[in-house]
Amino acid sequence: MSRNLTADLAADLRNRIVDGAIQPGEKLPSENTLISEFGVSRTVVRSALTRLQAEGLVETERGRGSFALTPPAEGPAAAPGTRPVSTMEDRLQMLDFRIGVETEAAALAAKNHTEHQLKAVHGALEQFTASSGHPAHSMKADFEFHRAVAAATGNPFYSDCIAALGQTMITMPRPRLVASEDRDSPERFAQVVHEHSSIYAAIAEGDQVAAAAAMRLHLSNSRRRFTGSARS
């Protein structure tokens, strides 16, 4: 019976995260709240959270609590005044903003990068490639890739902008969050890896036009993947 209660609670929280009712970086309800809401024991709550941690949908930090996908950043990036990204419209506007900013960033990275910065972009690409099937790791590595590209521009305003947006700028469609729901999910993830690889290759070659085009294509495809997932 306990296993069924654990599964039911995990399923409810999973749906809230995947459907956006609990946003990436948002703190989950407290143990006491879940105990009261679901009428279950503390053991059931902790078992459900452990299950979601194993799936990569929840991260728990000692002293801070459990968060959907990724804990919020500490320090300046978490400063008050950051605009929340919670609705479908917010996410699409975020992607439109990123297309404008990051397309130019990729071109500047191709022009200005140092060898150290290029290695950082490649390292983030490798981390992202290895993150398949684990949404939290995928989100972090995805963000680190884009942050490394921004750093490679040599212009600190790009780095500051991406850092301020934080990991929640990464818009993850449902299939990337719950791979078991979509048999095409590995192919979709492989496509994102390919897009990141194309961006890296153009930057490494110093091709500003190709780097900008690869970034624009990637983010435009991200927008299409997100809207397609939201309609399904």
Summary of the structure (lengths in Angstrom):
residues: 232
radius of gyration: 18.6
end to end distance: 33.2
largest distance: 61.0
contacts: 722
relative contact order: 0.12
helix: 70%
strand: 4%
